[in-house]
Amino acid sequence: MWLDTVTTPEPGHPRFIPVDSLASKLKARELLAHFCTRKGQTSQEAFIAIVRDTDAVLFYPTPRLAWRFDAGAVRIRPAWPDAVQCQPELEGE
C-alpha cells in the first residue's frame, strides 16, 4: 500500500509523490478492505484493513490488521483492529 501526496510544480500539472508505504502478506481467504471506519463513529478518518473474505452482508468480521491514513502527518499509522469495521465494496465500485 502506498500513500502519496500531490504537488503542483506547474499550474495545471499536479505531480504525485509517494510519502509512505507498508507491506503485509494476505493469508488464504483474506482481502484488503478499503471501506473501513472506526466502530461507532462517523469520522472523516480513512482506514484500510486485512479481513477474512466472507459473504458479509453489512460488515466483515473483525480485521486481522488495520491502518489509518494520518492526513496531518501524511503517514500510514497502525490502528487497533478491534476498533475498526469494514464493509464489502458494492458491485460496480
N, C-alpha and C positions, 0 to 999 in steps of 0.2 A: 504494500500500500504506500502510495506517495502522497504527500501534501505539498501543494505548490502555491505560489502567490503570483500576482500579476504586477508587472512593472510596465511603465509606458515610456520607453526611450524616445519614441517619436509619436506625436499626436496621431491617434487612429491606428497605431500599430502596437497593440499590447504584446508583451513577452511574458511567458510563464516560466518561473524559476522554481525548481524543486527546493524545498527548505527542510523537509523531514521525511523519514520513511520508517517502515517497520516490516519485518518478515516473520511469518509464522506458518507452520505447515498445517494443512487441513487433514484431519483423520478421516477414515472411511465414514460416509454418510454425514459429512459436515459441509457447511457452506458459509460464505461470508455474507452476513446480513447488513444491508445499508439503511433500512428504515427502522432505526433504533432511537429510543428516548429514555430518559431517566424515569423509572417507575413512579407513577402517581403524580407526575408533573408535566406540564405543557411548557417546556422551555425551548429556547432557540438553540440550545446546545446540540451539536451533531455527534452521534456515536456510530461506531461500527462494531460488529461482534461476530465471533465464530459460534454458530449454533448447530444443533443437530438437525439434519434435514428430515422434516416430518411433514405430514399432511396437515399442518397447522391451519386453522381457520382464522383465528384472531391474532394469536401470538405464538412464537416459537417457545420451546422450553428455555429455562434459564441458560444464558450463554456460558460456554466454557471459558472464553476470554473476551474482553471488551476494551475499547479505547474511545477516548473523547478527543475531538478536534478542538484544541485551545486556540481560538482565533486571536486573542490578545498577544500571546507569546508566539504564535504561528508554529505550534508544535502538536504532535500526536502524543497524548498522555494516556497511561493505563487507567482503566475505570474498574470499579468493583462489579463483576458480572451479576451479582445478586441485585444490584441497583438498576440494572438495565433490562428493558424489554424490547423485543424486536418483532416487527410484523412482516409477514411474507409480502413480497412485491406483488402488486396487482398485475394481471396479464396485460401486456401491451405497454408496460412502463419500462 
